[in-house]
Amino acid sequence: MVKATMLAVLAVLLWNSDIVMSICSMTNPCKNFTVGNDLVRPDEYYSGNETHLNVTLTVDVNDVTFDWLTFQRRLYNGKMPGPTLRVRPGDILNIKLVNELGGNQEARPNNVPRHPNNTNLHVHGLHVSPMEPQDSPFVLVAPGESYQYRIEIPSDHARGTFWYHSHHHGAASFHLNGGLAGFIIVEDDPAVMSDELDAISCPNNCESDVPLLFGPWFVYAVYSPLLAFRSFAVLQDVWGDDVRLPVYNVTENITLADWLMNPGNEIDYYLTNGQLQPTITLKKREIKRFRMLSAGMWELLFITIEGSSCEMQVLALDGLYVDRPYTVTKAVLGPGQRLDIAVKCSEEGSFKMKSAPSADDLLSVGPESIPYTGVLATIVVNDTINAIMDFPEELPSRPSYNADLRNLTDEQIQGRFVVEFGAGFEFNRQPYVSPTYYRYKDEVDTFQEWHILNNNALKVHPFHAHVHHFQVVSYNKYEGPYGHFDVFVGYPSMAYFDLQGKLCYHQYQGFDASAVRPDPFPLVLTHAWNESWTDEKSIYHPVGQWRDTILIPPLSNVTIRLQLHRYTGPVYVHCHNLFHSDHGMSGVVQVVGKGESTSGAHVAAGGIWPGTCRRSDVYSPNGAGGIPNHAGTPQLYVAHCGLLYLVWATALVMFLSL
């Protein structure tokens, strides 16, 4: 008995030590990896007292190692993530982007995964010119080449959390899912900050200003065909990537890649600053500022801190301060979004920071969206801070070009536009064409009202506009159409239907009516779970919020307003599920100078207008089918596709109630 007990204790000690890792290898893989190392900040470059920051970002293939496993990724300067670039309003950010990758595969057509070794750079959220050599997403930096960016940050720029990533059309999602991303911080001015905010912010208190970049950079498991494209190994196959794991045989018939993709081994980790579930240390009643960024492609993060002793207060969204801080129990991040929160814990202990979607979250986003579930970091609270720290109550104001637009009159709104995301990869009924194929044109410095439609009944689409932040103005009743893929053998096509399940007259460019039959699962007319917005449904951004990226729910019509402030040139507008964007879910809005022509835009795709279905439907820039602009509390319109959605929802509720 004693011998058995000693053996059991020895086994436990071995399992929890580095010894077990020494017997794991590329040919003898283990499911366990070391977690809990202290959080490491990304490398940082700072303009300091200068008025410019000169940086070189070199893109090359580098090894990434977790215990016994080494794999390769395309990275900036050999690090995952890339360095943080810290600047101030009025600075010039000079970035030399150097591409040291190998050659590409043969030419492929537009709007398909291609050219994994071409790259460029997008400074996401910065209000700067979209023209070269600034934030043009249409620059091509081929293997062996370099490009000199000169990004002129205006003196009235918002101070906050922004980021950069590769954005070459056809490879943007592959690069992002591999780790090509990093922070840009436009630093605060202590002169206009409260003492409480200054105490948790750079430049005076950088130790309390914590960058947290979340990326799906350690995901191999394939749980189902629907989730297959989350796996980096699958993405490598799709892109024809030659940077692969060496072929290690785990058994005679199973390679290391097979083992990693096996869902039973659960190799499905979001990394935080390139680390696996690192430890963040706080003292009791100390406050720190977490700058959180979701650099993923598919996943939605529903971030909570377990237990009830840790408070979270929202300070900023997508780089812009909110009007006043407010408390949340859940921080929701979609692809590309940022959230600055102040965190204080009142008890000592160890608390998991994790993404934990609720039943309501899962029902709201639809069965084909991908809410992530897992631990992101551990907060360890010990000791007690000597000084008394309070949450900020006052925050710096936003720039004048981000003033409240909700009370604009019709006469003040000088341009209106509809953006419709389809069930396939269409943007306003056709895929992306080219940088000069404009879907809409209007003059600089005009106030705009746009309606963003998602006609997919099963998934969220994150909407992102380059250059300009926008304000959420209303959630409108959705009146169709909806897009549906007929997955039955013999009918491998997509079509638009009205809410009664009848085939729409207005389809999309290239529609083949002979390949489609009536929808076997017509949409149920009444929307399910139609509830007022609450904290539990916080992925639906409240009216009045300023963002550069928002989640458009299934079957939704969201009104936004913005000012096409200062800059002329092409504004790239797209779904920030970059896999969708790479396949064509993107378009170009051209901003022209005062008095210049706004004609020639391809608003309709082959004569088909976004948001229309029946012959009698008239395109209205005030909303699809003339939908009115409703004010007031936003509503959740979560629809379901007949029997399929009802069965899925019922099964989900039963599972979560177990």
Legacy VTK file of the C-alpha trace (Angstrom):
# vtk DataFile Version 3.0
C-alpha trace
ASCII
DATASET POLYDATA
POINTS 658 float
0.000 0.000 0.000
2.787 2.397 0.940
4.678 1.505 -2.213
1.635 2.149 -4.375
1.051 5.504 -2.701
4.666 6.531 -3.224
4.447 5.569 -6.888
1.267 7.586 -7.283
2.848 10.640 -5.656
5.925 10.251 -7.840
3.732 10.083 -10.937
1.965 13.306 -9.971
5.254 15.064 -9.311
6.620 13.925 -12.632
3.517 15.040 -14.488
3.723 18.514 -12.977
7.405 18.993 -13.617
9.640 19.660 -16.570
10.603 15.985 -16.534
7.442 14.979 -18.343
8.176 17.552 -21.020
11.569 16.016 -21.602
9.965 12.734 -22.671
7.554 14.462 -25.057
8.796 15.106 -28.565
7.730 15.614 -32.157
7.473 11.832 -32.488
6.033 11.293 -29.011
3.604 14.224 -28.617
1.807 15.121 -25.380
-1.424 17.025 -24.830
-0.064 19.059 -21.923
1.864 22.301 -22.381
3.387 24.646 -19.834
1.065 27.490 -18.874
1.230 30.324 -16.362
4.537 31.994 -17.176
4.670 35.700 -16.325
3.130 37.906 -18.995
5.725 39.353 -21.362
5.155 42.667 -23.094
5.823 42.783 -26.832
8.977 44.609 -27.906
8.337 48.340 -28.083
9.483 51.270 -30.217
8.714 54.777 -28.954
9.016 58.184 -30.588
9.875 59.741 -27.202
10.730 63.411 -27.466
11.131 63.188 -31.225
8.407 64.028 -33.740
8.949 60.883 -35.746
9.416 57.154 -35.227
11.540 55.159 -37.668
10.908 51.414 -37.626
11.837 48.468 -39.819
9.419 45.533 -39.881
10.913 42.468 -41.530
8.571 39.653 -42.549
10.231 36.250 -42.558
9.597 32.651 -41.499
10.598 31.969 -37.893
10.425 29.094 -35.422
7.865 29.208 -32.612
8.368 26.736 -29.743
6.049 25.545 -26.997
7.808 22.955 -24.840
8.444 19.975 -27.152
6.654 21.393 -30.219
8.288 23.707 -32.761
6.390 25.074 -35.739
7.011 27.873 -38.234
5.182 31.149 -38.779
5.562 34.302 -40.841
6.327 36.980 -38.232
7.416 40.602 -37.875
11.043 40.822 -36.720
10.928 37.200 -35.596
8.444 37.830 -32.772
4.857 36.799 -32.080
3.266 39.346 -31.948
5.167 42.124 -33.693
6.577 45.100 -31.782
4.341 47.753 -30.246
4.712 51.122 -31.986
4.155 53.966 -29.517
3.583 57.408 -31.029
1.834 60.717 -30.294
-0.525 62.978 -32.267
1.487 65.012 -34.767
4.180 62.342 -35.156
5.318 60.875 -38.449
5.518 57.092 -38.357
8.076 55.845 -40.883
7.823 52.086 -41.362
10.107 50.238 -43.738
8.383 46.946 -44.536
10.866 44.323 -45.743
9.639 41.066 -47.292
12.204 38.286 -46.902
9.813 35.450 -47.720
10.353 32.992 -50.551
8.534 32.880 -53.869
4.827 32.322 -54.464
2.929 29.547 -56.181
1.543 29.953 -59.684
-0.895 32.778 -60.379
-4.417 32.316 -59.061
-7.586 34.283 -59.864
-8.962 37.126 -57.781
-10.964 36.388 -54.609
-9.381 33.035 -53.809
-6.652 32.146 -51.286
-3.371 32.941 -53.018
0.160 34.310 -52.823
1.002 33.601 -49.160
4.367 35.325 -49.557
3.046 38.688 -50.767
2.374 41.241 -48.059
1.692 44.882 -47.186
0.581 46.816 -44.087
-2.657 48.302 -42.749
-2.708 50.597 -39.707
-6.115 49.590 -38.379
-8.130 52.401 -36.805
-5.730 55.270 -37.479
-7.376 58.354 -38.988
-4.767 58.937 -41.693
-4.682 59.236 -45.464
-5.592 56.125 -47.508
-3.211 57.229 -50.263
0.327 55.964 -50.756
2.713 56.060 -48.962
0.294 56.070 -46.040
-2.510 53.593 -45.260
-3.189 52.143 -48.709
-4.243 48.472 -48.491
-3.535 48.071 -52.214
0.257 48.274 -51.975
2.049 45.076 -52.998
5.326 44.132 -51.314
6.478 41.017 -53.142
9.140 38.576 -51.884
12.565 40.189 -51.873
11.120 43.705 -51.986
10.571 46.478 -49.452
8.295 49.499 -49.145
8.697 52.727 -47.198
5.506 53.859 -45.451
5.250 57.448 -44.206
2.190 57.739 -41.969
1.391 61.297 -40.920
-0.604 61.200 -37.697
-2.631 64.421 -37.414
-2.202 66.655 -34.398
-5.880 66.210 -33.456
-5.771 62.408 -33.643
-7.476 60.378 -30.925
-5.178 58.952 -28.261
-5.783 55.255 -27.812
-5.285 51.637 -28.840
-4.839 50.769 -32.517
-2.982 48.040 -34.392
-1.327 46.974 -37.627
-1.477 43.803 -39.690
-0.823 42.401 -43.152
-3.661 43.201 -45.568
-2.737 41.894 -49.022
-5.964 40.755 -50.713
-5.965 36.980 -50.999
-3.535 36.404 -48.119
-4.683 38.751 -45.331
-6.522 36.084 -43.326
-3.712 33.560 -43.673
-1.158 36.085 -42.443
-3.312 37.250 -39.538
-3.983 33.698 -38.389
-0.248 33.062 -38.501
0.735 35.967 -36.250
1.421 39.019 -38.437
-0.001 41.680 -36.118
1.064 44.220 -33.508
-0.136 47.176 -31.433
-0.004 50.865 -32.306
-0.523 53.040 -29.226
-1.194 56.751 -29.689
-0.048 57.917 -26.295
-2.148 59.855 -23.812
-1.455 63.426 -22.721
-1.191 63.639 -18.907
-2.204 67.304 -19.088
-5.781 66.393 -20.036
-6.100 63.226 -17.967
-7.547 62.808 -14.507
-5.145 61.667 -11.793
-6.937 58.304 -11.687
-6.474 57.704 -15.431
-2.896 58.974 -15.397
-2.097 56.481 -12.609
-2.862 53.536 -14.930
-1.593 54.877 -18.245
1.592 55.614 -20.140
3.630 57.749 -20.331
3.861 58.242 -16.546
2.750 54.815 -15.282
3.500 52.293 -17.997
3.841 49.445 -15.488
0.062 49.679 -14.953
-0.715 49.953 -18.686
-0.924 46.339 -19.889
-1.191 45.402 -23.597
-3.036 42.108 -24.209
-3.080 40.912 -27.812
-5.237 37.807 -28.274
-4.524 35.686 -31.352
-5.647 32.207 -32.559
-2.072 31.281 -33.280
-1.991 27.821 -31.719
-5.056 26.220 -33.289
-4.726 22.888 -35.077
-7.712 20.786 -33.950
-10.431 20.106 -36.531
-13.705 19.495 -34.694
-16.023 19.484 -37.720
-16.116 20.536 -41.387
-17.711 23.839 -40.317
-14.767 24.569 -38.007
-12.014 23.187 -40.242
-10.772 26.569 -41.453
-9.810 27.533 -37.901
-6.980 24.985 -38.096
-3.717 26.485 -39.287
-2.799 23.180 -40.929
-5.984 23.340 -43.012
-5.262 26.958 -43.943
-1.802 25.914 -45.103
-3.404 23.365 -47.412
-5.860 25.935 -48.754
-3.113 28.492 -49.453
-0.681 25.945 -50.853
1.841 26.963 -48.218
5.225 25.264 -48.402
6.227 26.299 -44.857
5.074 23.083 -43.225
5.886 20.987 -40.226
8.530 18.408 -41.074
6.938 14.991 -41.504
7.300 13.299 -38.129
5.637 9.926 -37.715
3.884 9.455 -34.387
2.894 5.951 -35.431
3.259 4.105 -38.694
0.045 5.632 -40.041
-0.216 8.925 -38.113
1.976 11.969 -38.663
2.493 14.794 -36.187
0.189 16.973 -38.300
-2.516 14.296 -38.066
-2.070 14.175 -34.295
-2.298 17.962 -33.936
-5.491 18.072 -36.010
-7.133 15.262 -34.041
-9.893 16.955 -31.994
-9.326 14.508 -29.154
-5.941 16.111 -28.484
-7.542 19.574 -28.078
-4.759 21.642 -29.648
-6.995 24.716 -29.746
-5.428 27.668 -27.935
-5.757 31.406 -28.207
-2.424 32.992 -27.300
-1.999 36.179 -25.263
1.002 38.234 -26.403
2.177 35.031 -28.076
2.104 33.133 -24.752
-0.023 30.252 -23.553
-2.257 31.356 -20.677
0.281 33.711 -19.037
0.009 35.112 -15.513
-0.876 38.760 -14.869
-0.032 39.954 -11.356
-2.049 42.527 -9.422
-2.041 43.603 -5.830
-5.251 43.635 -3.863
-7.262 46.782 -4.728
-4.654 47.845 -7.296
-6.034 49.062 -10.642
-4.446 48.294 -13.989
-5.435 49.238 -17.507
-5.793 46.318 -19.918
-5.549 47.234 -23.606
-7.202 44.232 -25.252
-7.105 43.417 -28.966
-8.686 40.487 -30.791
-6.407 39.694 -33.730
-8.428 36.680 -34.826
-10.261 35.849 -38.006
-13.288 33.758 -37.028
-13.737 33.723 -33.294
-15.807 35.926 -31.017
-14.358 36.445 -27.534
-16.656 36.769 -24.501
-14.115 37.698 -21.830
-14.909 37.243 -18.161
-12.859 37.020 -14.961
-14.026 34.129 -12.815
-15.375 34.885 -9.374
-16.955 38.144 -8.310
-14.045 39.968 -6.699
-12.597 41.510 -9.880
-14.312 44.566 -11.353
-14.030 45.674 -14.985
-14.762 49.214 -16.154
-14.805 50.148 -19.840
-12.608 53.132 -20.737
-12.348 53.035 -24.527
-13.651 51.183 -27.586
-11.612 50.769 -30.783
-9.218 53.496 -29.657
-11.816 56.141 -28.707
-12.674 57.022 -25.119
-16.284 56.471 -24.085
-18.282 59.367 -22.607
-17.991 57.995 -19.070
-16.553 54.730 -17.694
-19.090 51.990 -17.091
-18.972 48.591 -15.420
-19.302 45.297 -17.289
-19.141 41.664 -16.241
-18.270 40.528 -19.745
-15.978 42.125 -22.334
-16.939 41.188 -25.885
-14.418 41.350 -28.714
-14.974 40.480 -32.349
-12.219 40.237 -34.970
-10.245 43.476 -35.137
-11.921 45.136 -32.156
-10.150 46.719 -29.180
-11.344 47.356 -25.669
-9.563 49.285 -22.907
-10.740 48.288 -19.434
-9.665 49.169 -15.902
-9.454 46.100 -13.641
-9.432 45.966 -9.822
-9.656 42.851 -7.627
-10.732 43.076 -3.990
-9.621 39.604 -2.870
-6.382 37.664 -3.017
-6.295 34.539 -5.132
-5.916 33.178 -8.640
-8.622 34.022 -11.186
-8.967 32.786 -14.749
-9.518 35.339 -17.483
-11.332 33.357 -20.130
-13.690 33.519 -23.049
-16.940 32.002 -21.815
-19.971 32.575 -24.052
-23.369 32.153 -22.423
-26.396 30.400 -23.898
-27.801 33.787 -24.904
-24.538 34.671 -26.644
-24.575 31.453 -28.641
-28.196 31.868 -29.655
-27.660 35.491 -30.627
-24.746 35.017 -33.011
-26.178 32.046 -34.917
-25.021 28.455 -35.355
-22.347 29.226 -37.968
-20.564 31.886 -35.902
-17.658 30.691 -33.772
-17.621 31.877 -30.146
-14.338 30.808 -28.558
-14.305 28.992 -25.223
-11.038 28.790 -23.308
-8.597 30.370 -20.855
-6.694 33.446 -22.055
-4.678 34.320 -18.930
-4.608 33.944 -15.150
-4.807 36.945 -12.826
-2.905 36.355 -9.584
-3.781 38.771 -6.769
-1.542 38.987 -3.715
-0.591 41.467 -1.008
-2.371 44.782 -0.726
-1.430 48.045 -2.345
-0.541 50.766 0.152
-2.137 53.645 -1.720
-5.874 53.917 -2.322
-6.706 53.654 -6.030
-10.018 54.714 -7.533
-11.491 54.062 -10.950
-11.404 57.047 -13.315
-14.649 58.992 -13.428
-13.703 61.499 -16.133
-12.139 60.658 -19.499
-10.551 62.766 -22.255
-12.935 63.919 -24.964
-13.000 62.495 -28.468
-11.784 64.526 -31.474
-14.253 67.051 -32.885
-14.772 64.912 -35.998
-16.147 62.165 -33.722
-18.839 64.367 -32.162
-22.337 62.961 -31.605
-24.158 62.610 -34.951
-27.460 61.197 -33.731
-29.325 64.503 -33.933
-28.326 65.436 -37.467
-31.214 66.601 -39.642
-31.967 65.085 -43.039
-30.592 68.240 -44.637
-27.272 67.809 -42.831
-26.856 64.224 -44.042
-25.296 64.681 -47.455
-24.785 61.069 -48.479
-26.515 57.736 -47.971
-25.330 54.239 -48.810
-26.267 50.607 -48.185
-23.703 47.874 -47.503
-25.084 44.346 -47.767
-23.119 41.286 -46.666
-24.380 38.152 -48.385
-24.625 34.523 -47.411
-21.762 33.741 -49.762
-18.824 36.100 -50.210
-20.685 38.946 -51.906
-20.468 42.630 -51.109
-23.597 44.308 -52.483
-24.418 41.291 -54.678
-20.983 40.779 -56.218
-17.441 40.004 -55.032
-14.582 42.495 -54.898
-13.299 43.628 -58.306
-10.355 46.042 -57.996
-9.051 49.123 -56.128
-10.616 51.408 -58.755
-14.010 49.686 -59.010
-15.877 52.086 -56.740
-19.138 50.955 -55.133
-19.970 54.458 -53.877
-18.560 57.989 -54.234
-19.100 61.190 -52.290
-17.351 64.403 -51.336
-14.869 64.866 -48.531
-16.092 66.340 -45.227
-19.689 65.260 -45.817
-21.884 63.641 -43.183
-22.958 60.140 -44.180
-25.694 57.729 -43.134
-25.105 54.116 -44.084
-27.236 51.042 -43.494
-25.233 47.854 -42.926
-27.227 44.711 -43.759
-26.429 41.087 -43.014
-28.734 38.806 -44.991
-27.099 35.659 -43.637
-29.462 33.973 -41.172
-26.784 31.854 -39.527
-23.730 33.974 -38.741
-22.372 37.345 -37.673
-20.376 39.502 -40.079
-17.947 42.056 -38.561
-18.102 45.304 -40.566
-14.947 47.450 -40.779
-14.249 50.749 -42.524
-10.716 52.001 -43.064
-9.729 55.585 -42.166
-12.976 56.577 -40.407
-14.670 55.673 -37.148
-18.468 55.695 -37.243
-21.319 56.002 -34.752
-24.053 53.401 -34.235
-27.362 55.236 -34.695
-30.091 52.579 -34.735
-31.047 48.928 -35.087
-33.839 48.576 -37.648
-36.451 45.926 -38.301
-35.108 43.478 -40.859
-37.461 42.810 -43.766
-35.304 40.721 -46.038
-34.066 39.219 -48.172
-32.023 36.389 -46.750
-29.327 34.323 -48.392
-29.193 30.563 -48.151
-26.866 27.856 -49.448
-28.632 24.772 -50.776
-26.311 22.066 -49.510
-28.226 19.149 -50.980
-26.520 17.048 -53.627
-27.299 18.372 -57.081
-27.989 21.907 -55.864
-24.604 23.317 -54.849
-25.661 26.933 -55.152
-26.616 29.993 -53.155
-29.733 32.074 -53.614
-31.723 34.902 -52.038
-35.229 34.307 -50.679
-37.878 36.518 -49.144
-39.043 35.904 -45.588
-41.739 33.542 -46.855
-39.112 31.318 -48.471
-39.882 32.369 -52.053
-37.031 32.845 -54.484
-36.191 36.535 -54.939
-36.414 38.147 -58.347
-33.334 40.252 -57.583
-30.435 37.869 -57.018
-26.695 38.478 -57.338
-24.329 38.956 -60.221
-23.800 35.644 -62.025
-26.830 33.929 -60.471
-27.817 30.648 -62.158
-31.507 29.967 -61.559
-31.232 26.439 -62.957
-28.922 25.445 -60.093
-31.354 26.392 -57.333
-34.574 24.894 -56.043
-37.027 26.387 -53.511
-35.574 26.643 -50.028
-36.425 23.384 -48.189
-36.113 25.200 -44.842
-37.874 28.547 -45.357
-37.319 31.264 -42.840
-39.798 31.452 -39.996
-41.571 34.805 -40.213
-41.421 35.699 -36.546
-37.983 36.424 -35.164
-36.925 34.260 -32.251
-35.581 35.616 -28.972
-36.450 39.205 -29.877
-35.319 41.002 -26.734
-34.147 44.426 -25.713
-30.413 44.956 -25.549
-28.944 44.173 -22.143
-25.474 43.702 -20.728
-25.875 40.013 -21.462
-26.235 40.837 -25.171
-23.339 43.240 -25.401
-22.052 42.088 -28.772
-24.785 44.293 -30.204
-23.214 47.667 -29.807
-25.471 50.176 -28.062
-26.765 53.194 -29.913
-24.338 56.100 -29.624
-21.189 53.956 -29.564
-18.241 54.969 -31.781
-16.335 52.097 -33.421
-14.260 51.233 -36.474
-15.497 47.617 -36.428
-18.923 46.322 -35.375
-20.591 42.928 -35.361
-23.644 42.789 -37.630
-26.000 40.094 -36.266
-27.747 37.527 -38.468
-30.572 39.116 -40.471
-29.944 42.650 -39.277
-30.035 46.210 -40.517
-27.857 48.613 -38.514
-27.672 52.344 -39.207
-24.340 54.108 -38.754
-23.276 57.708 -39.310
-19.831 59.102 -40.026
-18.036 62.114 -41.397
-15.756 61.598 -44.398
-13.335 63.874 -42.626
-10.249 65.458 -44.160
-8.964 62.752 -46.501
-9.713 62.040 -50.153
-9.002 58.700 -51.772
-10.203 55.096 -51.572
-11.809 53.900 -48.331
-11.707 50.113 -48.128
-14.870 48.668 -46.558
-15.102 44.960 -45.795
-16.029 42.087 -43.550
-13.329 41.718 -40.894
-13.611 37.996 -40.993
-10.646 38.296 -43.335
-11.326 34.842 -44.790
-14.579 36.326 -46.118
-12.792 39.478 -47.271
-10.099 37.488 -49.094
-12.901 35.692 -50.939
-14.487 38.958 -52.082
-16.616 40.386 -49.241
-15.179 43.867 -49.661
-15.610 47.034 -51.681
-14.111 50.469 -52.242
-15.734 53.810 -51.409
-14.088 56.722 -53.212
-13.933 60.075 -51.432
-13.476 62.969 -53.860
-12.639 66.620 -53.334
-15.224 69.359 -52.887
-17.063 70.014 -56.142
-15.626 66.957 -57.914
-17.854 64.472 -59.721
-19.466 61.688 -57.706
-20.821 59.838 -60.747
-19.598 56.512 -62.065
-19.880 54.390 -58.917
-21.098 50.804 -59.303
-23.727 50.905 -56.571
-25.775 48.209 -58.299
-24.193 44.911 -59.340
-25.307 44.290 -62.920
-28.443 46.324 -62.271
-29.174 44.556 -58.980
-29.443 46.848 -55.961
-28.408 45.810 -52.447
-31.236 45.001 -50.062
-33.828 44.302 -52.762
-35.764 41.091 -53.437
-39.081 41.521 -55.284
-39.689 43.299 -58.599
-41.608 45.954 -56.691
-38.737 46.710 -54.300
-37.169 50.101 -54.869
-33.613 50.691 -53.706
-33.658 53.269 -50.960
-30.451 54.609 -49.435
-32.443 55.075 -46.229
-32.581 51.302 -45.803
-33.359 48.098 -47.627
-36.833 48.277 -49.100
-37.441 51.665 -47.492
-37.007 50.417 -43.933
-37.493 53.384 -41.584
-34.700 54.616 -39.370
-35.941 53.602 -35.913
-34.544 55.431 -32.905
-34.433 54.388 -29.280
-33.231 51.248 -27.548
-31.673 48.809 -30.022
-33.353 45.463 -30.374
-31.940 42.009 -30.997
-33.382 40.417 -34.083
-32.109 36.857 -33.986
-33.814 34.851 -36.697
-33.805 31.166 -37.404
-33.985 29.119 -40.562
-36.957 26.920 -39.934
-36.363 23.430 -38.681
-32.564 23.556 -38.954
-32.174 26.518 -36.641
-34.909 25.363 -34.272
-33.295 21.951 -33.841
-29.882 23.537 -33.281
-31.208 26.028 -30.740
-33.192 23.403 -28.836
-30.199 21.084 -28.653
-27.976 23.919 -27.478
-30.323 24.947 -24.684
-30.688 21.337 -23.531
-26.903 20.881 -23.532
-26.249 24.056 -21.555
-28.895 23.153 -18.993
-27.225 19.851 -18.153
LINES 1 659
658 0 1 2 3 4 5 6 7 8 9 10 11 12 13 14 15 16 17 18 19 20 21 22 23 24 25 26 27 28 29 30 31 32 33 34 35 36 37 38 39 40 41 42 43 44 45 46 47 48 49 50 51 52 53 54 55 56 57 58 59 60 61 62 63 64 65 66 67 68 69 70 71 72 73 74 75 76 77 78 79 80 81 82 83 84 85 86 87 88 89 90 91 92 93 94 95 96 97 98 99 100 101 102 103 104 105 106 107 108 109 110 111 112 113 114 115 116 117 118 119 120 121 122 123 124 125 126 127 128 129 130 131 132 133 134 135 136 137 138 139 140 141 142 143 144 145 146 147 148 149 150 151 152 153 154 155 156 157 158 159 160 161 162 163 164 165 166 167 168 169 170 171 172 173 174 175 176 177 178 179 180 181 182 183 184 185 186 187 188 189 190 191 192 193 194 195 196 197 198 199 200 201 202 203 204 205 206 207 208 209 210 211 212 213 214 215 216 217 218 219 220 221 222 223 224 225 226 227 228 229 230 231 232 233 234 235 236 237 238 239 240 241 242 243 244 245 246 247 248 249 250 251 252 253 254 255 256 257 258 259 260 261 262 263 264 265 266 267 268 269 270 271 272 273 274 275 276 277 278 279 280 281 282 283 284 285 286 287 288 289 290 291 292 293 294 295 296 297 298 299 300 301 302 303 304 305 306 307 308 309 310 311 312 313 314 315 316 317 318 319 320 321 322 323 324 325 326 327 328 329 330 331 332 333 334 335 336 337 338 339 340 341 342 343 344 345 346 347 348 349 350 351 352 353 354 355 356 357 358 359 360 361 362 363 364 365 366 367 368 369 370 371 372 373 374 375 376 377 378 379 380 381 382 383 384 385 386 387 388 389 390 391 392 393 394 395 396 397 398 399 400 401 402 403 404 405 406 407 408 409 410 411 412 413 414 415 416 417 418 419 420 421 422 423 424 425 426 427 428 429 430 431 432 433 434 435 436 437 438 439 440 441 442 443 444 445 446 447 448 449 450 451 452 453 454 455 456 457 458 459 460 461 462 463 464 465 466 467 468 469 470 471 472 473 474 475 476 477 478 479 480 481 482 483 484 485 486 487 488 489 490 491 492 493 494 495 496 497 498 499 500 501 502 503 504 505 506 507 508 509 510 511 512 513 514 515 516 517 518 519 520 521 522 523 524 525 526 527 528 529 530 531 532 533 534 535 536 537 538 539 540 541 542 543 544 545 546 547 548 549 550 551 552 553 554 555 556 557 558 559 560 561 562 563 564 565 566 567 568 569 570 571 572 573 574 575 576 577 578 579 580 581 582 583 584 585 586 587 588 589 590 591 592 593 594 595 596 597 598 599 600 601 602 603 604 605 606 607 608 609 610 611 612 613 614 615 616 617 618 619 620 621 622 623 624 625 626 627 628 629 630 631 632 633 634 635 636 637 638 639 640 641 642 643 644 645 646 647 648 649 650 651 652 653 654 655 656 657
